[in-house]
Amino acid sequence: MTRIITANLNGIRSAVNKGFLPWLEKQTADIVCVQEIKAHDGDITPAMRTVDGFKAHFHCAQKKGYSGVGLYVKREPSDLIVGFDGGEFDDEGRYLEARYDRPGRKLSIISCYFPSGSSGEDRQQAKYRFLDAFFPHLQRLKAEREFVLCGDLNIAHKEIDLKNWKSNQKNSGFLPEERAWFTRMLGEVGLVDVYRRLHPDATGEAYTWWSNRGQAWAKNVGWRIDYHIATPALAETARAAAVYKDERFSDHAPLTIDYNFEL
């Protein structure tokens, strides 16, 4: 079995202060994909880099205290791909791909952080540019290798994926254009939303993010925006999925999925 976890940390230093590293040590995971680390390389301490057999790799944003992704791996990959577009979004630290290739097999585990458009129209347009650039990248990847894409996609795909879907239809993260893109990713590229494959009808227990406004966490007024998106052959091996809510390391909850394949 291979256990993969994805977790948006909303600041790695903040998450560490809230107990993320001791929790990580207990997870018996093979790979942990983290997003929104909000740190430069010099901010990341030795304790954050080596956790109970994991070695960490990061792709930090150029802008201080912003974005950034990482991978904690038990086994070193055959190759590490940092970034995907060579421009705007690589500068924002949004993509890190660990390749576990061997003769006859190409396999990648990816940590990715899609832009949020919630702060204003400029960022929403950046989000659309990201989606436009990322779609053909996924098509190219799918044509040549198996992969699991983990991360905060900042899109709730369907009405079942957020509590207040009626009142959020004009808000970033649940806009018709974003949801249509997600549908195209699954249909045209031919990928699988792994959690939904295992739990097709889950609602409240599926949420992975809660606004800091009001009592969203206490009332479980959440969104499902953190995903494992996999090629069909890998998705078929998924055996169990769970969102961890017993402790809070950020405004997101970690999503763990167990697969029956070897790295």
C-alpha atoms as an extended CHARMM CRD file, in Angstrom:
* protein
*
       263  EXT
         1         1  MET       CA              0.0000000000        0.0000000000        0.0000000000  PROA      1               0.0000000000
         2         2  THR       CA              1.0280000000        3.5850000000       -0.6320000000  PROA      2               0.0000000000
         3         3  ARG       CA             -0.4100000000        6.2700000000        1.6460000000  PROA      3               0.0000000000
         4         4  ILE       CA             -0.5380000000        9.8000000000        0.2240000000  PROA      4               0.0000000000
         5         5  ILE       CA             -1.6640000000       12.8450000000        2.1910000000  PROA      5               0.0000000000
         6         6  THR       CA             -2.4100000000       16.3310000000        0.9280000000  PROA      6               0.0000000000
         7         7  ALA       CA             -2.6320000000       19.3060000000        3.2790000000  PROA      7               0.0000000000
         8         8  ASN       CA             -2.8640000000       23.0380000000        2.7190000000  PROA      8               0.0000000000
         9         9  LEU       CA             -0.9160000000       24.4260000000        5.6930000000  PROA      9               0.0000000000
        10        10  ASN       CA             -1.7830000000       28.1280000000        5.3030000000  PROA      10              0.0000000000
        11        11  GLY       CA              1.7480000000       28.8420000000        6.4920000000  PROA      11              0.0000000000
        12        12  ILE       CA              4.1590000000       26.0400000000        7.3780000000  PROA      12              0.0000000000
        13        13  ARG       CA              5.4790000000       27.9210000000       10.3990000000  PROA      13              0.0000000000
        14        14  SER       CA              1.9630000000       28.4300000000       11.7220000000  PROA      14              0.0000000000
        15        15  ALA       CA              1.0510000000       24.7650000000       11.1170000000  PROA      15              0.0000000000
        16        16  VAL       CA              4.2130000000       23.5860000000       12.8810000000  PROA      16              0.0000000000
        17        17  ASN       CA              3.3070000000       25.7290000000       15.8820000000  PROA      17              0.0000000000
        18        18  LYS       CA             -0.0740000000       23.9860000000       15.9310000000  PROA      18              0.0000000000
        19        19  GLY       CA              1.4320000000       20.4980000000       16.0530000000  PROA      19              0.0000000000
        20        20  PHE       CA              1.6630000000       19.5060000000       12.3920000000  PROA      20              0.0000000000
        21        21  LEU       CA              5.0570000000       17.7730000000       12.6300000000  PROA      21              0.0000000000
        22        22  PRO       CA              4.2180000000       15.3990000000       15.5430000000  PROA      22              0.0000000000
        23        23  TRP       CA              1.0090000000       14.5010000000       13.7340000000  PROA      23              0.0000000000
        24        24  LEU       CA              2.9410000000       13.8880000000       10.5150000000  PROA      24              0.0000000000
        25        25  GLU       CA              5.3090000000       11.5020000000       12.2910000000  PROA      25              0.0000000000
        26        26  LYS       CA              2.3690000000        9.2850000000       13.2810000000  PROA      26              0.0000000000
        27        27  GLN       CA              0.7540000000        8.9810000000        9.8470000000  PROA      27              0.0000000000
        28        28  THR       CA              2.7620000000        6.0830000000        8.3300000000  PROA      28              0.0000000000
        29        29  ALA       CA              2.5180000000        7.9630000000        5.0520000000  PROA      29              0.0000000000
        30        30  ASP       CA              4.7800000000        7.4820000000        2.0480000000  PROA      30              0.0000000000
        31        31  ILE       CA              4.3290000000       10.9660000000        0.5820000000  PROA      31              0.0000000000
        32        32  VAL       CA              2.8130000000       14.1160000000        2.0500000000  PROA      32              0.0000000000
        33        33  CYS       CA              1.9720000000       16.9480000000       -0.3370000000  PROA      33              0.0000000000
        34        34  VAL       CA              1.7220000000       20.3840000000        1.2730000000  PROA      34              0.0000000000
        35        35  GLN       CA              0.5720000000       23.7030000000       -0.1480000000  PROA      35              0.0000000000
        36        36  GLU       CA              0.5450000000       27.3720000000        0.7800000000  PROA      36              0.0000000000
        37        37  ILE       CA              3.6910000000       27.0690000000        2.8910000000  PROA      37              0.0000000000
        38        38  LYS       CA              4.1200000000       30.8770000000        2.8310000000  PROA      38              0.0000000000
        39        39  ALA       CA              7.8620000000       30.6560000000        3.4180000000  PROA      39              0.0000000000
        40        40  HSD       CA             11.1380000000       31.2850000000        1.6530000000  PROA      40              0.0000000000
        41        41  ASP       CA             13.8470000000       28.6460000000        1.6820000000  PROA      41              0.0000000000
        42        42  GLY       CA             15.6950000000       30.4200000000        4.4970000000  PROA      42              0.0000000000
        43        43  ASP       CA             12.5600000000       30.3450000000        6.6680000000  PROA      43              0.0000000000
        44        44  ILE       CA             12.3540000000       26.5470000000        6.5960000000  PROA      44              0.0000000000
        45        45  THR       CA             14.1320000000       25.0730000000        9.6140000000  PROA      45              0.0000000000
        46        46  PRO       CA             15.9800000000       21.7300000000        9.7330000000  PROA      46              0.0000000000
        47        47  ALA       CA             13.1160000000       20.3530000000       11.8390000000  PROA      47              0.0000000000
        48        48  MET       CA             10.6990000000       21.1610000000        9.0170000000  PROA      48              0.0000000000
        49        49  ARG       CA             12.9350000000       19.4880000000        6.4210000000  PROA      49              0.0000000000
        50        50  THR       CA             13.5530000000       16.0980000000        8.0420000000  PROA      50              0.0000000000
        51        51  VAL       CA             10.6280000000       14.5110000000        9.8530000000  PROA      51              0.0000000000
        52        52  ASP       CA             10.8740000000       10.8810000000       11.0440000000  PROA      52              0.0000000000
        53        53  GLY       CA             12.2800000000        9.4150000000        7.8540000000  PROA      53              0.0000000000
        54        54  PHE       CA             10.7880000000       11.9650000000        5.4870000000  PROA      54              0.0000000000
        55        55  LYS       CA             12.9170000000       14.2310000000        3.3810000000  PROA      55              0.0000000000
        56        56  ALA       CA             11.2810000000       17.4700000000        2.2930000000  PROA      56              0.0000000000
        57        57  HSD       CA             11.4770000000       19.2870000000       -1.0250000000  PROA      57              0.0000000000
        58        58  PHE       CA              9.9440000000       22.7160000000       -1.5690000000  PROA      58              0.0000000000
        59        59  HSD       CA              9.0560000000       25.1130000000       -4.3660000000  PROA      59              0.0000000000
        60        60  CYS       CA              8.8390000000       28.5410000000       -2.7840000000  PROA      60              0.0000000000
        61        61  ALA       CA              7.2310000000       31.6480000000       -4.2500000000  PROA      61              0.0000000000
        62        62  GLN       CA              9.3930000000       34.6570000000       -5.0610000000  PROA      62              0.0000000000
        63        63  LYS       CA              6.9920000000       36.8550000000       -3.1160000000  PROA      63              0.0000000000
        64        64  LYS       CA              7.6010000000       36.7260000000        0.6250000000  PROA      64              0.0000000000
        65        65  GLY       CA              4.9870000000       34.9830000000        2.7660000000  PROA      65              0.0000000000
        66        66  TYR       CA              3.0110000000       33.7470000000       -0.2190000000  PROA      66              0.0000000000
        67        67  SER       CA              1.9470000000       30.4750000000       -1.8210000000  PROA      67              0.0000000000
        68        68  GLY       CA              4.6190000000       27.7410000000       -2.1450000000  PROA      68              0.0000000000
        69        69  VAL       CA              4.3140000000       23.9470000000       -2.2120000000  PROA      69              0.0000000000
        70        70  GLY       CA              6.2500000000       21.0010000000       -0.8460000000  PROA      70              0.0000000000
        71        71  LEU       CA              6.6410000000       17.2350000000       -0.8050000000  PROA      71              0.0000000000
        72        72  TYR       CA              7.6400000000       15.0770000000        2.1430000000  PROA      72              0.0000000000
        73        73  VAL       CA              8.9310000000       11.7820000000        0.7540000000  PROA      73              0.0000000000
        74        74  LYS       CA             10.0500000000        8.5720000000        2.4350000000  PROA      74              0.0000000000
        75        75  ARG       CA             11.7420000000        7.4010000000       -0.7480000000  PROA      75              0.0000000000
        76        76  GLU       CA             13.6980000000        9.7790000000       -2.9340000000  PROA      76              0.0000000000
        77        77  PRO       CA             12.2140000000       10.1950000000       -6.4100000000  PROA      77              0.0000000000
        78        78  SER       CA             14.0710000000        9.3670000000       -9.5960000000  PROA      78              0.0000000000
        79        79  ASP       CA             13.5310000000       12.9840000000      -10.6560000000  PROA      79              0.0000000000
        80        80  LEU       CA             12.0440000000       16.1650000000       -9.2170000000  PROA      80              0.0000000000
        81        81  ILE       CA             10.2670000000       18.6430000000      -11.4890000000  PROA      81              0.0000000000
        82        82  VAL       CA              9.9630000000       22.1550000000      -10.0800000000  PROA      82              0.0000000000
        83        83  GLY       CA              7.3260000000       24.2650000000      -11.8170000000  PROA      83              0.0000000000
        84        84  PHE       CA              5.3260000000       23.7020000000      -14.9880000000  PROA      84              0.0000000000
        85        85  ASP       CA              4.9730000000       26.9350000000      -16.9740000000  PROA      85              0.0000000000
        86        86  GLY       CA              8.3710000000       28.6070000000      -16.7670000000  PROA      86              0.0000000000
        87        87  GLY       CA              6.7880000000       31.9480000000      -15.9890000000  PROA      87              0.0000000000
        88        88  GLU       CA              4.0720000000       33.6290000000      -13.9480000000  PROA      88              0.0000000000
        89        89  PHE       CA              2.9420000000       30.6300000000      -11.9320000000  PROA      89              0.0000000000
        90        90  ASP       CA              6.3690000000       29.1240000000      -11.3730000000  PROA      90              0.0000000000
        91        91  ASP       CA              7.3020000000       32.4710000000       -9.8080000000  PROA      91              0.0000000000
        92        92  GLU       CA              4.3950000000       31.8890000000       -7.4170000000  PROA      92              0.0000000000
        93        93  GLY       CA              5.6500000000       28.4380000000       -6.3290000000  PROA      93              0.0000000000
        94        94  ARG       CA              2.6440000000       26.3670000000       -7.3500000000  PROA      94              0.0000000000
        95        95  TYR       CA              3.9360000000       23.0230000000       -8.6840000000  PROA      95              0.0000000000
        96        96  LEU       CA              6.2770000000       20.2660000000       -7.5030000000  PROA      96              0.0000000000
        97        97  GLU       CA              6.3630000000       16.8350000000       -9.1440000000  PROA      97              0.0000000000
        98        98  ALA       CA              8.1680000000       13.7690000000       -7.7870000000  PROA      98              0.0000000000
        99        99  ARG       CA              8.8030000000       11.1160000000      -10.4330000000  PROA      99              0.0000000000
       100       100  TYR       CA              9.1860000000        7.4570000000       -9.5390000000  PROA      100             0.0000000000
       101       101  ASP       CA             10.1270000000        6.0530000000      -12.9200000000  PROA      101             0.0000000000
       102       102  ARG       CA             11.5400000000        2.6240000000      -13.6230000000  PROA      102             0.0000000000
       103       103  PRO       CA             11.7610000000        0.4390000000      -16.7250000000  PROA      103             0.0000000000
       104       104  GLY       CA              8.2730000000       -0.0510000000      -18.1020000000  PROA      104             0.0000000000
       105       105  ARG       CA              6.6310000000        2.4730000000      -15.7950000000  PROA      105             0.0000000000
       106       106  LYS       CA              6.3800000000        6.2520000000      -15.4750000000  PROA      106             0.0000000000
       107       107  LEU       CA              4.7420000000        7.4990000000      -12.2790000000  PROA      107             0.0000000000
       108       108  SER       CA              4.4510000000       10.9490000000      -10.6910000000  PROA      108             0.0000000000
       109       109  ILE       CA              3.0870000000       12.3490000000       -7.4280000000  PROA      109             0.0000000000
       110       110  ILE       CA              2.3900000000       16.0850000000       -7.6830000000  PROA      110             0.0000000000
       111       111  SER       CA              1.7890000000       18.7790000000       -5.0850000000  PROA      111             0.0000000000
       112       112  CYS       CA             -0.0380000000       21.7250000000       -6.6250000000  PROA      112             0.0000000000
       113       113  TYR       CA             -1.6920000000       24.9010000000       -5.3830000000  PROA      113             0.0000000000
       114       114  PHE       CA             -4.2070000000       26.5230000000       -7.7310000000  PROA      114             0.0000000000
       115       115  PRO       CA             -4.6390000000       30.3000000000       -7.4250000000  PROA      115             0.0000000000
       116       116  SER       CA             -7.5310000000       31.7560000000       -5.4610000000  PROA      116             0.0000000000
       117       117  GLY       CA             -9.6070000000       34.4480000000       -7.0800000000  PROA      117             0.0000000000
       118       118  SER       CA            -11.4080000000       35.5040000000       -3.9280000000  PROA      118             0.0000000000
       119       119  SER       CA             -9.3730000000       38.6600000000       -3.2790000000  PROA      119             0.0000000000
       120       120  GLY       CA            -10.5320000000       40.4480000000       -6.4220000000  PROA      120             0.0000000000
       121       121  GLU       CA            -10.9600000000       40.4590000000      -10.1800000000  PROA      121             0.0000000000
       122       122  ASP       CA             -7.2080000000       40.6700000000      -10.8880000000  PROA      122             0.0000000000
       123       123  ARG       CA             -6.6070000000       37.4040000000       -9.0570000000  PROA      123             0.0000000000
       124       124  GLN       CA             -9.6460000000       35.7900000000      -10.6420000000  PROA      124             0.0000000000
       125       125  GLN       CA             -8.1940000000       36.5820000000      -14.0570000000  PROA      125             0.0000000000
       126       126  ALA       CA             -4.8660000000       35.1060000000      -12.9080000000  PROA      126             0.0000000000
       127       127  LYS       CA             -6.7520000000       31.9890000000      -11.8590000000  PROA      127             0.0000000000
       128       128  TYR       CA             -8.2720000000       31.6980000000      -15.3400000000  PROA      128             0.0000000000
       129       129  ARG       CA             -4.8030000000       32.1220000000      -16.8920000000  PROA      129             0.0000000000
       130       130  PHE       CA             -3.5490000000       29.3250000000      -14.6380000000  PROA      130             0.0000000000
       131       131  LEU       CA             -6.4030000000       27.0270000000      -15.6520000000  PROA      131             0.0000000000
       132       132  ASP       CA             -5.7610000000       27.7810000000      -19.3300000000  PROA      132             0.0000000000
       133       133  ALA       CA             -2.0740000000       26.9280000000      -18.9530000000  PROA      133             0.0000000000
       134       134  PHE       CA             -2.5570000000       23.9130000000      -16.7110000000  PROA      134             0.0000000000
       135       135  PHE       CA             -5.0840000000       22.0530000000      -18.8440000000  PROA      135             0.0000000000
       136       136  PRO       CA             -2.6840000000       21.2410000000      -21.7190000000  PROA      136             0.0000000000
       137       137  HSD       CA              0.0020000000       20.4180000000      -19.1470000000  PROA      137             0.0000000000
       138       138  LEU       CA             -2.3030000000       17.7670000000      -17.6760000000  PROA      138             0.0000000000
       139       139  GLN       CA             -3.0520000000       16.4580000000      -21.1610000000  PROA      139             0.0000000000
       140       140  ARG       CA              0.6620000000       16.0610000000      -21.8810000000  PROA      140             0.0000000000
       141       141  LEU       CA              1.2680000000       14.3390000000      -18.5560000000  PROA      141             0.0000000000
       142       142  LYS       CA             -1.6500000000       11.9550000000      -19.0450000000  PROA      142             0.0000000000
       143       143  ALA       CA             -0.3210000000       10.9950000000      -22.4740000000  PROA      143             0.0000000000
       144       144  GLU       CA              3.0040000000        9.8280000000      -21.0920000000  PROA      144             0.0000000000
       145       145  ARG       CA              2.6480000000        8.7630000000      -17.4330000000  PROA      145             0.0000000000
       146       146  GLU       CA              0.4830000000        7.7020000000      -14.5160000000  PROA      146             0.0000000000
       147       147  PHE       CA              0.1120000000       10.3430000000      -11.8130000000  PROA      147             0.0000000000
       148       148  VAL       CA             -1.6900000000       11.4990000000       -8.6930000000  PROA      148             0.0000000000
       149       149  LEU       CA             -2.1980000000       15.2630000000       -8.5280000000  PROA      149             0.0000000000
       150       150  CYS       CA             -2.6880000000       16.3710000000       -4.9300000000  PROA      150             0.0000000000
       151       151  GLY       CA             -3.5200000000       19.7940000000       -3.6730000000  PROA      151             0.0000000000
       152       152  ASP       CA             -5.7680000000       22.7350000000       -3.0630000000  PROA      152             0.0000000000
       153       153  LEU       CA             -7.5140000000       23.2990000000       -6.3880000000  PROA      153             0.0000000000
       154       154  ASN       CA             -9.5950000000       26.1910000000       -5.0250000000  PROA      154             0.0000000000
       155       155  ILE       CA            -12.6540000000       24.8550000000       -6.8670000000  PROA      155             0.0000000000
       156       156  ALA       CA            -15.6660000000       23.0820000000       -5.3970000000  PROA      156             0.0000000000
       157       157  HSD       CA            -16.7870000000       20.9620000000       -8.3180000000  PROA      157             0.0000000000
       158       158  LYS       CA            -20.4480000000       20.2410000000       -7.6010000000  PROA      158             0.0000000000
       159       159  GLU       CA            -23.2680000000       21.3650000000       -5.3280000000  PROA      159             0.0000000000
       160       160  ILE       CA            -22.5420000000       18.4150000000       -3.0390000000  PROA      160             0.0000000000
       161       161  ASP       CA            -19.0380000000       19.8050000000       -2.4520000000  PROA      161             0.0000000000
       162       162  LEU       CA            -19.9950000000       22.8190000000       -0.3420000000  PROA      162             0.0000000000
       163       163  LYS       CA            -22.5870000000       23.6220000000        2.2750000000  PROA      163             0.0000000000
       164       164  ASN       CA            -24.0330000000       26.8730000000        0.9290000000  PROA      164             0.0000000000
       165       165  TRP       CA            -23.9160000000       26.2270000000       -2.7910000000  PROA      165             0.0000000000
       166       166  LYS       CA            -26.9120000000       28.4020000000       -3.6530000000  PROA      166             0.0000000000
       167       167  SER       CA            -25.4220000000       31.5700000000       -2.1680000000  PROA      167             0.0000000000
       168       168  ASN       CA            -21.9350000000       30.9210000000       -3.6040000000  PROA      168             0.0000000000
       169       169  GLN       CA            -22.7500000000       30.6210000000       -7.2960000000  PROA      169             0.0000000000
       170       170  LYS       CA            -21.2440000000       34.0360000000       -8.0320000000  PROA      170             0.0000000000
       171       171  ASN       CA            -18.2250000000       33.5890000000       -5.7610000000  PROA      171             0.0000000000
       172       172  SER       CA            -14.7290000000       32.5030000000       -6.7460000000  PROA      172             0.0000000000
       173       173  GLY       CA            -14.2920000000       28.7990000000       -6.2010000000  PROA      173             0.0000000000
       174       174  PHE       CA            -17.7980000000       27.9240000000       -7.3430000000  PROA      174             0.0000000000
       175       175  LEU       CA            -18.1510000000       29.9560000000      -10.5250000000  PROA      175             0.0000000000
       176       176  PRO       CA            -19.6770000000       28.1970000000      -13.5510000000  PROA      176             0.0000000000
       177       177  GLU       CA            -16.4570000000       28.6460000000      -15.5720000000  PROA      177             0.0000000000
       178       178  GLU       CA            -14.3270000000       27.0530000000      -12.8430000000  PROA      178             0.0000000000
       179       179  ARG       CA            -16.6790000000       24.1370000000      -12.3690000000  PROA      179             0.0000000000
       180       180  ALA       CA            -16.8590000000       23.5880000000      -16.1370000000  PROA      180             0.0000000000
       181       181  TRP       CA            -13.0610000000       23.4920000000      -16.2610000000  PROA      181             0.0000000000
       182       182  PHE       CA            -13.0760000000       20.8180000000      -13.5430000000  PROA      182             0.0000000000
       183       183  THR       CA            -15.6180000000       18.7710000000      -15.4940000000  PROA      183             0.0000000000
       184       184  ARG       CA            -13.4480000000       19.0520000000      -18.6200000000  PROA      184             0.0000000000
       185       185  MET       CA            -10.3860000000       17.9580000000      -16.6390000000  PROA      185             0.0000000000
       186       186  LEU       CA            -12.1560000000       14.7680000000      -15.5990000000  PROA      186             0.0000000000
       187       187  GLY       CA            -13.8860000000       14.1580000000      -18.9270000000  PROA      187             0.0000000000
       188       188  GLU       CA            -11.5630000000       15.3610000000      -21.6710000000  PROA      188             0.0000000000
       189       189  VAL       CA             -8.2500000000       14.6450000000      -19.9730000000  PROA      189             0.0000000000
       190       190  GLY       CA             -9.6810000000       11.4420000000      -18.5060000000  PROA      190             0.0000000000
       191       191  LEU       CA             -8.8160000000       11.8350000000      -14.8260000000  PROA      191             0.0000000000
       192       192  VAL       CA            -10.5670000000       10.6750000000      -11.6580000000  PROA      192             0.0000000000
       193       193  ASP       CA            -11.5750000000       12.5450000000       -8.4970000000  PROA      193             0.0000000000
       194       194  VAL       CA            -10.3910000000        9.7850000000       -6.1640000000  PROA      194             0.0000000000
       195       195  TYR       CA            -12.2690000000       10.7850000000       -3.0170000000  PROA      195             0.0000000000
       196       196  ARG       CA            -15.5360000000       10.9330000000       -4.9840000000  PROA      196             0.0000000000
       197       197  ARG       CA            -14.8390000000        7.5170000000       -6.4650000000  PROA      197             0.0000000000
       198       198  LEU       CA            -14.7120000000        6.0940000000       -2.9260000000  PROA      198             0.0000000000
       199       199  HSD       CA            -17.3900000000        8.3270000000       -1.3740000000  PROA      199             0.0000000000
       200       200  PRO       CA            -19.7960000000        9.3950000000       -4.1270000000  PROA      200             0.0000000000
       201       201  ASP       CA            -22.4530000000       10.7750000000       -1.7790000000  PROA      201             0.0000000000
       202       202  ALA       CA            -20.4370000000       12.2550000000        1.1070000000  PROA      202             0.0000000000
       203       203  THR       CA            -21.3280000000       15.8130000000        2.0650000000  PROA      203             0.0000000000
       204       204  GLY       CA            -20.3000000000       17.3110000000        5.4230000000  PROA      204             0.0000000000
       205       205  GLU       CA            -17.5970000000       14.7310000000        6.1280000000  PROA      205             0.0000000000
       206       206  ALA       CA            -16.0070000000       15.5300000000        2.7570000000  PROA      206             0.0000000000
       207       207  TYR       CA            -15.3090000000       19.2280000000        3.4020000000  PROA      207             0.0000000000
       208       208  THR       CA            -11.6430000000       20.2290000000        3.6320000000  PROA      208             0.0000000000
       209       209  TRP       CA            -11.8140000000       24.0260000000        4.0780000000  PROA      209             0.0000000000
       210       210  TRP       CA            -13.7560000000       26.3890000000        6.3100000000  PROA      210             0.0000000000
       211       211  SER       CA            -13.8480000000       30.1680000000        6.2110000000  PROA      211             0.0000000000
       212       212  ASN       CA            -12.5120000000       31.9790000000        9.2490000000  PROA      212             0.0000000000
       213       213  ARG       CA            -15.6210000000       34.1450000000        9.2000000000  PROA      213             0.0000000000
       214       214  GLY       CA            -18.5350000000       33.5050000000       11.5050000000  PROA      214             0.0000000000
       215       215  GLN       CA            -18.7160000000       30.0010000000       12.9210000000  PROA      215             0.0000000000
       216       216  ALA       CA            -18.0120000000       28.1250000000        9.7200000000  PROA      216             0.0000000000
       217       217  TRP       CA            -15.8410000000       25.4830000000       11.4260000000  PROA      217             0.0000000000
       218       218  ALA       CA            -18.1460000000       25.0140000000       14.4150000000  PROA      218             0.0000000000
       219       219  LYS       CA            -21.1870000000       24.6480000000       12.1560000000  PROA      219             0.0000000000
       220       220  ASN       CA            -19.3030000000       22.6800000000        9.4640000000  PROA      220             0.0000000000
       221       221  VAL       CA            -20.1300000000       25.2400000000        6.7950000000  PROA      221             0.0000000000
       222       222  GLY       CA            -17.3240000000       23.9980000000        4.5860000000  PROA      222             0.0000000000
       223       223  TRP       CA            -16.0700000000       23.4500000000        1.0620000000  PROA      223             0.0000000000
       224       224  ARG       CA            -14.3400000000       20.4670000000       -0.5380000000  PROA      224             0.0000000000
       225       225  ILE       CA            -11.4710000000       22.0860000000       -2.4340000000  PROA      225             0.0000000000
       226       226  ASP       CA             -8.5220000000       19.7730000000       -1.5770000000  PROA      226             0.0000000000
       227       227  TYR       CA             -8.2240000000       16.7750000000       -3.8760000000  PROA      227             0.0000000000
       228       228  HSD       CA             -6.4210000000       13.7100000000       -5.1320000000  PROA      228             0.0000000000
       229       229  ILE       CA             -6.8890000000       13.6840000000       -8.9230000000  PROA      229             0.0000000000
       230       230  ALA       CA             -5.4560000000       10.5480000000      -10.5250000000  PROA      230             0.0000000000
       231       231  THR       CA             -5.1140000000        8.6930000000      -13.7740000000  PROA      231             0.0000000000
       232       232  PRO       CA             -7.7170000000        5.9090000000      -13.9760000000  PROA      232             0.0000000000
       233       233  ALA       CA             -5.3050000000        3.0130000000      -13.3740000000  PROA      233             0.0000000000
       234       234  LEU       CA             -4.0440000000        4.5590000000      -10.1320000000  PROA      234             0.0000000000
       235       235  ALA       CA             -7.5010000000        5.7090000000       -9.0300000000  PROA      235             0.0000000000
       236       236  GLU       CA             -8.7160000000        2.1530000000       -9.4190000000  PROA      236             0.0000000000
       237       237  THR       CA             -6.2580000000        1.0610000000       -6.7090000000  PROA      237             0.0000000000
       238       238  ALA       CA             -7.5700000000        3.5190000000       -4.0870000000  PROA      238             0.0000000000
       239       239  ARG       CA             -8.8100000000        1.6350000000       -1.0480000000  PROA      239             0.0000000000
       240       240  ALA       CA             -9.6290000000        4.1820000000        1.6740000000  PROA      240             0.0000000000
       241       241  ALA       CA             -9.9470000000        7.9570000000        2.0530000000  PROA      241             0.0000000000
       242       242  ALA       CA            -10.3790000000       10.1430000000        5.1120000000  PROA      242             0.0000000000
       243       243  VAL       CA            -10.4200000000       13.8360000000        6.0080000000  PROA      243             0.0000000000
       244       244  TYR       CA             -8.6830000000       14.4640000000        9.3530000000  PROA      244             0.0000000000
       245       245  LYS       CA            -10.5220000000       16.9030000000       11.6220000000  PROA      245             0.0000000000
       246       246  ASP       CA             -9.4820000000       15.9200000000       15.1690000000  PROA      246             0.0000000000
       247       247  GLU       CA             -6.8130000000       18.6270000000       15.2310000000  PROA      247             0.0000000000
       248       248  ARG       CA             -6.5780000000       21.9030000000       13.3040000000  PROA      248             0.0000000000
       249       249  PHE       CA             -3.2560000000       22.8650000000       11.7240000000  PROA      249             0.0000000000
       250       250  SER       CA             -4.7700000000       25.4580000000        9.3580000000  PROA      250             0.0000000000
       251       251  ASP       CA             -8.1270000000       26.4680000000        7.8710000000  PROA      251             0.0000000000
       252       252  HSD       CA             -7.8580000000       23.3050000000        5.7330000000  PROA      252             0.0000000000
       253       253  ALA       CA             -7.9690000000       19.6650000000        6.8330000000  PROA      253             0.0000000000
       254       254  PRO       CA             -5.5680000000       16.9730000000        5.5620000000  PROA      254             0.0000000000
       255       255  LEU       CA             -6.9330000000       14.4120000000        3.1150000000  PROA      255             0.0000000000
       256       256  THR       CA             -5.4020000000       10.9200000000        3.2760000000  PROA      256             0.0000000000
       257       257  ILE       CA             -5.8930000000        8.2360000000        0.6300000000  PROA      257             0.0000000000
       258       258  ASP       CA             -4.4410000000        4.7050000000        0.6360000000  PROA      258             0.0000000000
       259       259  TYR       CA             -3.5820000000        3.1590000000       -2.7300000000  PROA      259             0.0000000000
       260       260  ASN       CA             -2.7120000000       -0.4020000000       -3.6500000000  PROA      260             0.0000000000
       261       261  PHE       CA              0.3660000000        0.3960000000       -5.7640000000  PROA      261             0.0000000000
       262       262  GLU       CA              4.0620000000        0.6730000000       -5.0580000000  PROA      262             0.0000000000
       263       263  LEU       CA              6.2010000000        3.7310000000       -5.5980000000  PROA      263             0.0000000000
